[in-house]
Amino acid sequence: MARRALRPVDLAREHGLSTQAVRNYEDEGILPPAERGDTGYRRYSAVHAQALRAFLALRPGYGHQTAVEIMRAAHRRDDETLFHLIDRAHAELLRERDTLGEVAAALGALTAEPGSGGNPSGRPVTEPASGRPAMEPASGGDPSGSPSGGLTIGTLAHQLGMHPASLRKWERAGILRPHRDRATGYRVYPPGAVRDARMARQLRRGGYPLARIGLFIEQLRAAGSTVDLADLADLLREWRTRLGRRSRAMLAAGRELDDYLALLDSGPAQDPSALPPRA
């Protein structure tokens, strides 16, 4: 008995998608090419339905782009690329989990770090847009050295016991995001950037590389710019929870992807629509 061809709406309805989304997934190579009927309409099969299940299951754990690349490799029967993508995603997750553990270990020292108040000298140093330190103002002005109330690079470097050039290096690495004062062009470090700098300084003292520091700072920013050092324990718990959800999503995706690969292995490579339906 001939198997009933599936329409885009049949695949879409299972997942609450639009039919256009299903067609777009095929056009992007997320689904294998569909047969066309005499009238030109797409005719999907159980293989396409399982491919869509696999992709939607992969996306929460692996991210959209990696999920796309995994599905394209599966369609090509390119096992080397497919398993490389999967292994790389798991390795990245492990590195992030290791970073979380390292940051958690440094949390006590970070929250207890002295000198989190204003500049002990009370004498701010400003910096022009050219990157060369400017002379200290003779008198007056905001105590932070910035008309906008943030810290200047000289003030922040002094608080951290660092050279301003190191802060500029962290900025290039994406760890710090200072603003520019509209009137002077000087860098201005708002409270969120000051928090990031203090955290990065503590982690650098612990020997952590800039890449790992940048990863944690991004996690901190994702949680909101108003978080202070006392809230870091909560942020680490939230980060750990997100990693746990991602790990579970990867596990769940494995079954759907394996079912899809089994379907591909059970029929002719040149005609996915001819493969048997899922039991």
C-alpha positions as CSV (number, residue, x, y, z in Angstrom):
1,M,0.0,0.0,0.0
2,A,1.4,3.4,-0.9
3,R,2.3,5.7,1.9
4,R,0.5,9.0,2.1
5,A,2.7,12.0,1.2
6,L,2.9,14.7,3.9
7,R,2.2,18.3,3.2
8,P,4.1,21.3,4.7
9,V,1.1,21.9,7.0
10,D,1.4,18.3,8.3
11,L,4.9,18.9,9.4
12,A,4.2,22.4,10.7
13,R,1.2,21.4,12.8
14,E,3.2,19.0,14.9
15,H,5.4,21.8,16.2
16,G,3.2,24.8,16.0
17,L,5.1,26.3,13.1
18,S,3.9,28.1,10.0
19,T,4.0,26.3,6.7
20,Q,6.3,29.0,5.4
21,A,8.8,28.1,8.2
22,V,8.8,24.5,7.0
23,R,9.5,25.6,3.4
24,N,12.2,27.9,4.6
25,Y,13.9,25.0,6.5
26,E,14.0,23.0,3.3
27,D,15.4,25.9,1.3
28,E,18.1,26.4,4.0
29,G,19.1,22.7,3.7
30,I,17.8,21.8,7.2
31,L,15.3,19.4,5.6
32,P,16.3,17.2,2.6
33,P,14.9,18.2,-0.7
34,A,11.2,17.2,-1.1
35,E,9.6,15.6,-4.1
36,R,7.3,17.7,-6.2
37,G,3.9,16.4,-7.3
38,D,2.4,17.0,-10.8
39,T,1.1,20.3,-9.6
40,G,4.4,21.4,-8.2
41,Y,3.5,21.1,-4.6
42,R,6.0,19.7,-2.1
43,R,5.5,16.2,-1.0
44,Y,7.2,15.3,2.3
45,S,7.7,11.9,3.9
46,A,8.3,10.4,7.4
47,V,12.0,11.2,6.8
48,H,11.3,14.9,6.5
49,A,9.2,14.8,9.6
50,Q,12.0,13.1,11.5
51,A,14.5,15.6,10.1
52,L,12.4,18.4,11.4
53,R,12.1,16.8,14.9
54,A,15.9,16.3,15.0
55,F,16.6,19.9,14.0
56,L,14.2,21.4,16.5
57,A,15.6,19.1,19.2
58,L,19.2,20.0,18.4
59,R,18.7,23.7,18.4
60,P,18.3,24.3,22.2
61,G,21.5,22.5,23.1
62,Y,23.7,23.1,20.1
63,G,22.5,26.5,19.0
64,H,20.8,27.3,15.7
65,Q,23.8,27.5,13.4
66,T,25.5,24.3,14.7
67,A,22.1,22.5,14.4
68,V,21.9,23.7,10.8
69,E,25.4,22.4,10.0
70,I,24.7,19.1,11.7
71,M,21.6,18.5,9.6
72,R,23.3,19.4,6.4
73,A,26.1,17.0,7.2
74,A,23.6,14.3,8.0
75,H,21.8,14.8,4.6
76,R,25.2,14.5,2.8
77,R,26.0,11.3,4.9
78,D,29.2,13.2,5.9
79,D,29.7,11.4,9.2
80,E,33.2,12.9,9.8
81,T,31.8,16.5,9.7
82,L,28.7,15.5,11.6
83,F,30.5,13.9,14.5
84,H,33.1,16.6,14.5
85,L,30.4,19.2,15.0
86,I,28.8,17.2,17.8
87,D,32.1,16.6,19.6
88,R,33.1,20.2,19.3
89,A,29.9,21.4,20.9
90,H,30.4,19.0,23.8
91,A,34.0,20.1,24.2
92,E,32.9,23.8,24.3
93,L,30.3,22.9,26.9
94,L,32.9,21.2,29.0
95,R,35.2,24.2,28.7
96,E,32.4,26.5,29.8
97,R,31.6,24.2,32.7
98,D,35.3,24.2,33.7
99,T,35.3,28.0,33.6
100,L,32.3,28.2,35.8
101,G,34.0,26.0,38.3
102,E,37.1,28.2,38.3
103,V,35.1,31.3,38.7
104,A,33.1,29.8,41.5
105,A,36.4,28.9,43.3
106,A,37.5,32.6,42.9
107,L,34.3,34.0,44.1
108,G,35.3,34.3,47.8
109,A,38.4,36.2,46.9
110,L,36.5,38.4,44.4
111,T,33.8,39.5,46.8
112,A,36.3,40.1,49.6
113,E,38.6,42.2,47.4
114,P,39.6,45.5,49.2
115,G,39.5,48.9,47.5
116,S,36.1,48.6,45.9
117,G,35.3,52.2,46.8
118,G,36.5,55.4,45.1
119,N,40.0,56.4,44.2
120,P,42.0,56.5,47.4
121,S,44.0,59.6,46.3
122,G,40.9,61.4,45.2
123,R,42.9,62.7,42.2
124,P,41.4,61.6,38.9
125,V,43.4,61.2,35.7
126,T,41.7,61.6,32.4
127,E,42.6,60.2,29.0
128,P,41.9,61.7,25.6
129,A,40.4,59.9,22.6
130,S,43.9,59.5,21.1
131,G,44.7,56.9,23.9
132,R,47.5,59.1,25.4
133,P,47.1,60.0,29.1
134,A,46.2,63.6,29.8
135,M,47.3,65.8,32.6
136,E,45.2,65.7,35.8
137,P,42.8,68.5,36.2
138,A,44.1,71.2,38.5
139,S,41.0,71.4,40.6
140,G,37.2,71.1,40.7
141,G,35.1,68.7,38.5
142,D,33.4,65.5,39.3
143,P,35.3,63.4,42.0
144,S,35.5,60.5,39.5
145,G,37.2,62.7,36.9
146,S,34.4,62.4,34.4
147,P,31.6,64.9,33.8
148,S,29.2,62.0,33.4
149,G,29.9,60.5,36.8
150,G,31.7,57.4,35.6
151,L,35.4,56.5,36.3
152,T,38.1,57.6,33.9
153,I,40.7,55.2,32.7
154,G,43.3,56.7,35.0
155,T,41.1,56.5,38.1
156,L,40.1,52.9,37.4
157,A,43.6,51.8,36.6
158,H,44.8,53.4,39.9
159,Q,42.1,51.6,41.9
160,L,43.1,48.3,40.4
161,G,46.8,48.8,40.6
162,M,47.2,48.5,36.8
163,H,48.5,50.4,33.9
164,P,45.8,52.1,31.6
165,A,47.3,50.2,28.7
166,S,46.1,47.0,30.2
167,L,42.5,48.3,30.4
168,R,42.7,49.3,26.8
169,K,43.9,45.7,26.0
170,W,40.9,44.3,27.9
171,E,38.6,46.6,25.9
172,R,40.0,45.2,22.6
173,A,39.3,41.7,24.0
174,G,35.7,42.7,24.6
175,I,36.0,42.4,28.4
176,L,35.4,46.1,29.0
177,R,33.0,48.4,27.3
178,P,33.6,52.0,28.3
179,H,31.6,54.9,27.0
180,R,33.1,58.0,25.4
181,D,32.4,61.4,27.0
182,R,30.7,63.5,24.3
183,A,32.4,66.7,25.4
184,T,36.0,65.4,25.7
185,G,36.1,62.1,23.9
186,Y,37.7,60.5,27.0
187,R,36.8,57.0,28.0
188,V,34.3,56.8,30.8
189,Y,33.7,53.6,32.8
190,P,30.1,53.3,34.1
191,P,29.3,51.1,37.2
192,G,28.8,48.0,35.1
193,A,32.2,48.4,33.4
194,V,33.9,49.1,36.7
195,R,32.4,45.9,38.1
196,D,33.6,44.0,35.0
197,A,37.1,45.4,35.5
198,R,37.3,44.5,39.1
199,M,36.2,41.0,38.3
200,A,38.6,40.6,35.5
201,R,41.4,41.8,37.7
202,Q,40.7,39.2,40.3
203,L,40.5,36.4,37.8
204,R,43.7,37.5,36.1
205,R,45.4,37.3,39.5
206,G,44.2,33.8,39.7
207,G,45.9,33.0,36.3
208,Y,42.8,32.8,34.2
209,P,43.3,33.7,30.5
210,L,41.4,36.6,28.9
211,A,39.3,34.3,26.8
212,R,37.8,32.6,29.8
213,I,37.4,35.9,31.6
214,G,35.5,37.3,28.6
215,L,33.2,34.3,28.6
216,F,32.2,34.9,32.3
217,I,31.8,38.6,31.7
218,E,29.4,37.9,28.9
219,Q,27.4,35.6,31.2
220,L,27.3,38.4,33.8
221,R,26.1,41.0,31.2
222,A,23.4,38.6,30.0
223,A,22.0,38.6,33.6
224,G,21.7,42.4,33.7
225,S,23.9,45.4,34.1
226,T,22.7,46.3,37.6
227,V,24.2,43.2,39.3
228,D,26.8,44.0,41.9
229,L,29.6,41.8,43.3
230,A,27.3,40.6,46.2
231,D,25.0,38.9,43.6
232,L,27.7,36.9,41.9
233,A,26.8,33.7,43.8
234,D,23.3,33.9,42.3
235,L,24.7,34.5,38.9
236,L,26.9,31.5,39.1
237,R,23.9,29.4,40.2
238,E,21.9,30.7,37.2
239,W,24.8,30.0,34.9
240,R,25.1,26.4,36.3
241,T,21.3,26.0,35.7
242,R,21.7,27.1,32.1
243,L,24.5,24.7,31.5
244,G,22.4,21.9,33.0
245,R,19.5,22.7,30.7
246,R,21.8,22.7,27.7
247,S,23.3,19.4,28.7
248,R,19.8,17.9,29.0
249,A,18.8,19.3,25.7
250,M,21.8,17.7,24.0
251,L,20.9,14.4,25.5
252,A,17.3,14.7,24.3
253,A,18.5,15.7,20.8
254,G,20.6,12.6,20.5
255,R,17.7,10.3,20.3
256,E,15.9,12.3,17.6
257,L,19.1,12.7,15.5
258,D,19.9,9.0,15.9
259,D,16.4,8.1,14.7
260,Y,16.9,10.3,11.7
261,L,20.2,8.7,10.9
262,A,18.7,5.3,11.2
263,L,16.0,6.3,8.7
264,L,18.7,7.5,6.3
265,D,20.6,4.2,6.7
266,S,17.6,2.1,6.0
267,G,16.8,3.3,2.5
268,P,18.3,4.5,-0.8
269,A,20.5,7.6,-0.3
270,Q,19.3,9.1,-3.5
271,D,15.6,9.0,-2.5
272,P,14.9,10.0,1.1
273,S,11.2,10.2,0.4
274,A,11.1,6.5,-0.3
275,L,12.3,5.5,3.2
276,P,9.9,3.8,5.6
277,P,7.9,5.8,8.1
278,R,9.0,5.9,11.8
279,A,7.6,3.0,13.9
